[in-house]
Amino acid sequence: MNRIHIRLAVSVAWLATIGLGGASVARLAGCKRANPGDESASVRLYYSVDEGFARAVLERFTSETGIKIAAIPDSEAGKTTGLVNRIRAEANRPHADVFWSSELFNTMLLAREGMFEPYDPPTAADVPARFKDEGRRWTATALRGRVIAFDPSRMGDTPIPTTWEQLAEADIAPHVAFANPLFGTTRGHVAAMFAAWGKERGRAFLTGLRGNGALMVDGNSAAVRAVIAGRAKIAMTDTDDVWVAQGSGATLTARYLDMGDGGTLLIPCSVALIKGGSNAAAARKLVDYLVSADVERALALSDSRNVPVREPLRRELEVSLPPATSIPFDEIADAMDESAAAVREILIR
């Protein structure tokens, strides 16, 4: 059995993992089972984590604790950005209690704006310090990598890049599909480029994409579909989109490209407690669960195949950490506004 088939077989087991771990949910929540008829035992959640995975996790949490969850997802085109703007708009009268994001950098910006309540979930005690806010406003787990996806049999004479900057070159850019950099993980990726390379090189990269004919689409999965459909040869995307496509039979390869320091960008999911939410006690129990090792293990075993931030979990699951850029998360968040302004000026016009 080859590596892909082994991983697909393991992925099927993640629901069983959640089920086996279900008995521990109430322990993680630190409370007795809530009365399902008690309206106080409910949480409103905004989330941009993959809906199929999120639904199973949330249903298990409710089954074990009795805490009901009203879950509002993102959209494919708007991704996390839509929920971020919603949290900002509701700052004076929050409509949600918890934010569970598929990326970190917008969560960091919201934390800086005072949108989250400081909270130190006990289930995250074993999460490395790099993945926890010093002000206790967010916790990050479950990494995805930024990669290119391509079908080796269809590349022809098109060079396969080894660095991200090469994607904007004249002989490669016409074959590239990428998600709108104002949204989702692509926004954080472009911000990381500005943080690592500086403003001028960052702008030159965007100018090369546009001037050399790269294809901008709605989201990462749309970029992968463009490659599968033959509209492009190379997709800028996240690892989970490649694994899901492979599971559906696509003959795609994922490759980590160098940001300039030997590593690519690895982006964790993040969880935060929204300030002023209507049910802080129940919301804390949900936060405890979402950042737990049980959920991170399940996400690693799901089709998304997120890489745990916890080293013992990586050893347990025999998962290696891909080469990671050393750019600090804070510097990427700092570059978000400048890079987004450049995207609007150069690409969205």
N, C-alpha and C positions, 0 to 999 in steps of 0.2 A: 504494500500500500504506500503510495507516495505521500509527500509532506502535505500537499493540499487536501488529499482525501482524509488523512489523519486529522487535520485541523477541522475539517467539516464534520467529521464524526464527533469530535470533542465539542464542537459548537452546539450540536444537538443536545448535548448533556447539560447545557447551562440552565435550562428550566428546571431540570432535576436538582441542580445545585441550589437554585433558589428555594425549591421545595424542601430539600434537606436542611437548608439554613433557616427555614421559616420559623421553626420552634425558637430560634434565637432572636427573632425580631422583637418580641415582647421584652426580652431581657435587655436588648439594645435600647429599647424605648424607655426602660427603667420604670415601668408602671404595670399595673394590672390592666387586663383587657377593658377597654372603654365600653360603655353601654351604647350600642349602635343607634339607639333612639335619642341619645343626648346630643343636641345640636352644638353644644360647646366642644364636642370631640370631633372637630372637622378642621381641615386645612385647605387653603386655596394655594395652588402651586402654579407658577409659570415655569415652563421647561422647554429646552431646545435639544435635549438628548433624544436620540432616535425613538420614535413613538412606539414601535413594537417592543423594544426592550423596556422602555419606561413604563408602559402599561402593565407588563408582567410584574415588575418590581413593586409598583404602587398597589396593585391588586393583592399581592402577597402581604404587604405591609398592613393594608386595611383588614385582611382576613385574620391576621394574627393579633392586631391591636384594637380593632373596632373603630379606629380613627378614619373617618371618611375624608376623601380627597377630591376636591374639584380641580381638575388638571387642565390647564390651558396651554396648548403647544404653540410653537412658532409656525412659520410658513416656509416653504422651500426657497422662495425668492428672497423674502425678508430676513430669514434665519433669525439669529439671536438679536439682531439690531431692532427688530420690531418690538420685541419684548422689553428691551432696554429702554426704548423711547416710551413705552407704556408705563414702566416703573417710574420714569422721570415725571411723566404727566400726572401720575397719581400720587406724587410725593406728599401732598397735604392730606389726602384721604386714600391710603393704600387699599387696593382691592385684593392683594395677594399677601401671603405669609412667607413663602419660601421661593427662592429662585434657584433652579437647577439648570445650569448652562452647559452646553457642549464645548465651550471655550472659556478662557480665563480673562482676557484683556478687557472686554467690556465690563465684566464683573469688577475688575480693579478700578475702572473709571467710576462706576456707580458707588463703589466703596469710598472713593475720594470725595464724592459729592454728598456723602452722608446718608446714603439711601439704606444702609444696612445696620442692623443691631449687632454690636460685638457679642460673640458667643464662641466658646471654646468647647466643641463637642468632645466628650470623653472617648468616643469611639475612634477619634482621629489621633490619639496619643502616639500611635506608631507611624504616622505620616511624617515624612522628612520635613524639616523646617522650611525648606525652599518652597514647599507647596502649601504653606499656611501663612496667612497675613499676620504681620507683627501686631496689628491692631485687633486681631481676632474677628475680622469682618467677613472672611471667606476661608474656605478650605478647598483644596484642589486634589483630585485623584484621577486615575484612568486616562493615560496618555494616548493620543493619536499622533501620527507623524505626517508631515507634509511631504508629498512625493510627486513624482510624475508617473503616469500610467500610459503604457503603450503596448501594442501587439508587435513583437519582434519580427513576425513574418510579413508585416505590412509597412515596415519602415523604409524599405528600398534604399535610396541613396541619402536619405535624410539622416544627418548625424544625431547620435544619441548624446544629449548633453550630460555633463558631469557637474556643472555648477548652475545655480539658478539664473545668474546673469546671462548665460548663453541662450536662454529661451527667447530673449528679445533680439537676437542677432538675425540678420537678413536671411540666412539659409535655414533657420529653424522656426522663427516666429510665424510664418505663414501656415505652419502645420500644428500650431498650439491652440488649445481651447482652455479658457480659464474663467472662473466665476467672477462676477462683479465684485471688485475689491472694496466696495462700501459695506459689504455684508459678510457675516459668518467668519469662518476661520481664514478665508482669503484676506479679509481686512487686517487681521492680526499678522498674517504672513507678510503683507506689504509693509506694515508698520515695522516689522522686524528687519526688513530690508533697509528701510530708512534709518533705523537705529544702528544697524551694523555697517552700512556703507556710507551714510551721510546723505544729506538732501540732494546734492547734485547727481550722485550715482543712482539714487532712488528715482529721481525724476527721469534720468536718462533711460532707466529700465522701462518705465511706463511709456515713455515716448517711443522706444523701440518696439514695444508690443503693438502700439497703435499704428505707427508708421510702416511697420513691416507686415501688417495684416493678420495679427493674431485674432482669434475669435472669442469675444466675450459673451458668456451665457449666464443664465440665472443662478446656478449653483454648482457645487462640486460634482454632484451626481449627474447634472446635465452635461458637464464637461466630459465625464466618463462616457456618457451615452453618445456624445458627439464622436468620440474615438470609435466606439463600437459600430456606429452607423456609417463611419467612413468620412465624416465631415471634418475630421482632424486626425492627426497621427499621435499627438501627445496631449495629455490632459494634466494640468496642474490641479492637484486634488489632495484629499486626505486618505490615509491608509484604509479606513473602514469602507469607503466607496469602492476601492479596488477589491477588497476581500468579498464584499457582497456581490460584485460583478463576477468575480471568479466562481463564486458559489452558484451563480445562475448560468455558468457555462462559458463565460467570456474568456478568451485566451489572452489575458492581459498580464503584463509584468509591472511590478512596482519598483521604483528605484529612488533611493534617498539621494538628494543632491546637496552639494556643499554650499553653505551660506557664506563661505569665505574663511571659516576657522576650522574646517574639518567636519562639521556636523550640520544637520538639518534642523528645522524647527519642530519640536515636540510640544503639542498643545494639550493640556489637561482639561477635563471637565471641572466645574466649580459649583459649589453650593454656598448659599448665603441666606441669612435670616433677614427678611425685609423689615425695616424699622416701622413701627406703628401698626403692624398686622393685628388682626382681630383676635387671634388665638395663639399667643406666643408659646404657651406651654405645649400644646399639641404640635406646633411648628418645630420646636426644639427636638421633639421625639422623631419627627420626620428627618430633620437635618442629621441627627445621630445615625439614623439608618442609612441615609444616602451616602454618607462618607465612610461607612463601615467597611471592613475588610470583606465581609460577605458580599456586599454589592459590587465592590471592585473586582472580586474574584469572578462573580457572575458576568460582569461586563467583559472581562478578559476571555471568558469562555463563550460569549455570544458571537454572533456573526460580525459584530463590530471589532472584536479582538483588540480592545484597548489594552495597552501595556500598563501593569500596575506600577504605581509610584513606590509601593512597599517592596523592598528588596526580598524579604522572606516569601512573599507571594510570587515574585518572579522565579525564585528558586523552586518553589513548590510546583508551579505550572510549567517549568522549564521554558520560560520566555526570556529572551535577551532584550536589553535596552538598546534601541538603535542609536547610532552616533548622533549626539545632540549638540546644537550650537550652544556656545557659552554666553550668549547675549542675555543679560538679566531681564526678568519679566518686567521689572519696573521701567527699564529703558524702552521696552517695546510699548508699554502703555503710554509712556511719555510722548512717543512718536505718532500715536494714533490720529490726533487731530491734524498734524502737518501732512501725514501721508494721505489721509482722506481728502484734504483740500487739494492735494496734487492730483488725486484720482479724478475728482470732479472737474478740475481744469483741463486735464490731458485726455482722459478717457470718456468722460460723461459730458459731451458737448454737442 
